[in-house]
């Protein structure tokens, strides 16, 4: 993963991804957040459910939707760490993997073993 390319992608996609955590029963929990760089991590204020989930299961993802139909999503997987401060609880997400992702055209055939999507690792 190129940190420089990731910084460029986050700058292009903006400050408002969805944070995905996993609840106690294994269901995904998605919330919109405002994320900013804090050293090598992305920091976002979170509520109690996201904080509880991230503390117990720190493998999380940040997802930015595409700008237009058929465009790329930005998906960043990372390790979460909770921090508390004057502004409340936040999660620091240290990226471990990042990809630009979009579904392949309906007529496209995926090679054996491939997901059939258009993925660009960062």
GICORGI-V258480 format. One record per residue. N is the residue number from 1. SS is DSSP state (A for helix, B for strand, O for the rest). PHI is phi in radians with two decimals (NA if undefined). Layout:
<<N SS PHI> <N SS PHI>>
//
This chain:
<<1 O NA> <2 O -1.55> <3 A -1.09> <4 A -1.11> <5 A -1.13> <6 A -1.13> <7 A -1.03> <8 A -1.10> <9 A -1.14> <10 A -1.11> <11 A -1.09> <12 A -1.19> <13 A -1.39> <14 O 1.75> <15 O -1.70> <16 O -2.16> <17 O -1.46> <18 B -1.71> <19 B -1.70> <20 B -1.93> <21 B -2.11> <22 B -2.06> <23 O -1.37> <24 O -1.01> <25 O -1.57> <26 O 1.55> <27 O -1.44> <28 B -1.26> <29 B -2.21> <30 B -2.03> <31 B -2.42> <32 B -1.34> <33 O -2.34> <34 O -1.91> <35 B -2.02> <36 B -2.33> <37 B -1.18> <38 B -2.38> <39 O 1.17> <40 O -1.46> <41 B -2.04> <42 B -1.75> <43 B -1.87> <44 B -2.50> <45 B -1.18> <46 O -2.38> <47 O -1.52> <48 A -1.15> <49 A -1.16> <50 A -1.09> <51 A -1.10> <52 A -1.07> <53 A -1.07> <54 A -1.15> <55 A -1.19> <56 A -1.37> <57 O -2.39> <58 O -1.35> <59 B -1.49> <60 B -2.23> <61 B -2.39> <62 B -2.02> <63 B -2.27> <64 B -1.84> <65 O -1.25> <66 O -1.23> <67 O -1.36> <68 O -2.47> <69 O -1.00> <70 O 1.50> <71 O -1.46> <72 O -1.39> <73 B -1.62> <74 B -1.82> <75 B -2.11> <76 B -2.11> <77 B -1.61> <78 B -2.88> <79 B -1.75> <80 B -1.70> <81 B -2.40> <82 B -1.46> <83 B -2.36> <84 B -2.08> <85 B -2.76> <86 O -1.08> <87 O -1.65> <88 B 1.78> <89 B -1.60> <90 B -2.35> <91 B -1.99> <92 B -1.74> <93 B -1.88> <94 B -1.61> <95 B -1.08> <96 B -2.07> <97 B -2.78> <98 B -2.54> <99 B -2.63> <100 B -1.60> <101 B -2.38> <102 B -2.62> <103 B -1.17> <104 O -1.24> <105 O -1.03> <106 O -0.93> <107 O -1.51> <108 O -1.30> <109 O -1.78> <110 O -1.46> <111 O -1.12> <112 O -0.91> <113 O 1.47> <114 O -1.64> <115 O -1.38> <116 O 1.49> <117 B -1.88> <118 B -1.72> <119 B -2.07> <120 B -2.18> <121 B -1.11> <122 O -1.73>>
//
